[in-house]
Amino acid sequence: MRQHLVKVTADSFPTVTGEKFHKQKKVLVVQEKTGRFKGQGIWKFPTGVVNEGEYIHDGSVREVKEETGVDTEFVQVLAFRQTHKAFFEKSDLFFVCMMKPLSLEINAQESEIEAAQWMPWEEYNKQPFVQNHELLRYMTDICSAKTNGHYEGFTPLPVSAPDLQGNLYFNNRDLSSRQ
């Protein structure tokens, strides 16, 4: 039996984009009904585990839909973090993904989600949990830079090699001539 050594999670950053974002500046957040944040009143981005054989961008779209009922389109991987012995004693690759909402109506998943809402960006940032957590402070800085046009994440490009299909995630702003 083969053991999986790495768990891949995607933390999705669905935000009202374009002109709506600049006027409303809201992000989709959830409070967990289960897990380590249960009952703590912490608002966080939808998060989930990518299934075996599932691409990061597909898993992030699926997880947002499952937890909130909101349809999204994957935009970019903004950043990722690697840790060891995190979840089931496995290494963990945690991806921060920017998503574009295709719908705004929320229908929270009853089994895992206590509450879900579109929260003003500044309100999300002011949470003590965000302010006191180094990873979340970096994430909010990166997300702010992206929405202000000062940061470029990684876009998937389908690629193939002999007997393999996959995606290369790269900064397409600086290498647009090859697409």
C-alpha positions in Angstrom: 0.0 0.0 0.0 1.4 3.4 -1.0 1.4 6.1 1.6 0.8 9.7 0.7 3.6 11.9 2.1 2.1 15.3 1.2 -1.3 16.8 1.9 -2.3 19.7 -0.4 -4.7 22.3 0.9 -6.0 25.3 -0.9 -7.0 28.5 1.0 -9.3 30.4 -1.4 -9.5 34.2 -1.5 -12.8 34.8 -3.3 -13.2 38.6 -3.6 -15.7 40.8 -5.3 -13.5 41.9 -8.2 -13.2 44.7 -10.7 -15.3 47.8 -10.2 -17.4 46.1 -7.5 -14.3 45.4 -5.4 -13.1 48.9 -5.5 -16.5 50.1 -4.3 -17.3 47.3 -1.8 -14.0 45.6 -1.0 -15.6 42.4 0.4 -14.2 38.9 0.7 -16.0 35.6 1.2 -15.3 34.2 4.7 -16.6 31.3 6.8 -16.7 30.2 10.4 -16.1 26.5 10.9 -18.5 24.2 12.6 -15.8 21.5 13.0 -12.1 21.5 13.3 -9.6 23.6 15.3 -11.5 26.9 14.8 -14.9 25.5 15.9 -16.7 27.9 18.2 -14.0 30.6 18.3 -15.8 33.2 16.2 -13.0 33.3 13.7 -13.8 34.4 10.2 -11.5 32.8 7.7 -11.3 32.1 4.0 -12.8 28.8 2.7 -10.2 26.1 2.9 -10.1 22.4 1.9 -8.0 19.5 0.9 -7.3 18.9 -2.7 -8.4 15.3 -3.7 -5.9 12.8 -5.1 -5.6 13.4 -8.8 -7.2 16.8 -8.6 -5.5 20.0 -9.7 -5.0 22.8 -7.2 -7.2 25.2 -9.3 -10.0 22.7 -9.6 -9.9 21.8 -5.9 -10.1 25.4 -4.8 -13.2 26.0 -7.0 -14.8 22.8 -5.7 -14.0 23.6 -2.0 -15.5 27.2 -2.2 -18.6 25.8 -3.9 -19.0 22.9 -1.3 -18.5 25.2 1.7 -20.4 28.3 0.6 -22.5 27.5 -2.5 -20.7 30.3 -4.3 -19.5 29.6 -7.9 -16.0 30.9 -8.6 -13.4 31.0 -11.3 -9.8 30.3 -10.4 -7.6 33.4 -11.0 -4.1 32.6 -9.6 -2.1 30.9 -6.9 -0.8 33.9 -4.9 1.6 32.1 -2.6 2.2 28.8 -1.0 3.6 27.5 2.3 5.3 24.2 3.1 5.3 22.6 6.6 6.1 19.2 7.9 4.2 16.8 10.2 1.2 19.1 10.1 -1.9 17.1 9.2 -2.0 13.3 9.9 1.8 13.7 10.5 2.4 14.5 6.8 4.1 17.3 5.0 1.6 20.0 3.9 1.6 22.3 0.9 -0.8 25.1 1.6 -1.8 27.2 -1.4 -3.3 30.7 -1.2 -5.5 31.1 -4.3 -7.3 34.1 -5.7 -10.8 33.4 -7.0 -13.3 35.4 -9.0 -16.9 34.9 -7.8 -19.4 34.0 -10.5 -22.3 34.2 -8.1 -22.8 36.1 -4.8 -25.6 34.1 -3.1 -24.3 32.1 -0.1 -25.6 28.7 0.8 -23.3 27.5 3.6 -22.5 23.8 3.9 -24.5 22.6 6.9 -22.1 19.8 8.0 -18.9 21.9 8.2 -19.7 25.6 8.1 -21.3 27.5 11.0 -21.7 30.7 9.1 -20.6 32.4 5.8 -20.7 35.9 4.6 -19.3 38.6 2.3 -17.2 40.6 4.8 -15.6 44.0 4.2 -11.9 43.6 3.7 -10.9 46.0 6.4 -13.1 44.2 8.9 -11.5 40.9 8.0 -8.0 42.4 8.4 -8.8 43.9 11.9 -9.6 40.5 13.4 -7.2 39.8 16.3 -6.7 36.3 14.9 -5.4 37.8 11.6 -3.3 40.5 13.3 -1.7 38.0 15.7 -0.9 35.3 13.1 2.2 35.9 11.0 1.0 33.7 8.0 -2.3 35.5 7.8 -0.6 39.0 8.0 1.6 38.0 5.0 -1.5 36.6 3.2 -3.4 39.8 3.6 -0.4 41.9 2.4 -0.1 39.7 -0.7 -3.9 39.8 -1.3 -4.0 43.6 -0.9 -1.0 44.0 -3.3 -2.7 41.7 -5.9 -6.0 43.6 -5.8 -4.1 46.9 -6.1 -2.2 45.7 -9.1 1.2 45.5 -7.4 1.7 41.7 -7.3 1.4 38.9 -9.8 0.7 35.4 -8.7 1.0 32.1 -10.6 -1.4 31.1 -13.4 -1.8 27.5 -14.5 -0.6 26.5 -18.0 -1.5 23.0 -19.2 1.7 21.2 -20.2 2.7 17.7 -21.2 5.7 15.6 -21.1 6.1 12.0 -22.3 3.2 10.1 -20.6 2.4 13.0 -18.3 -0.2 15.8 -18.3 -0.1 18.6 -15.8 0.0 22.3 -15.1 2.9 24.6 -14.8 2.1 27.5 -12.5 4.0 30.7 -13.3 4.0 34.4 -13.3 2.6 35.1 -16.8 3.0 38.9 -16.5 6.7 38.6 -17.0 6.7 35.8 -19.6 3.6 36.5 -21.7 5.4 36.0 -25.1 5.3 32.2 -24.8 1.5 31.8 -24.4 
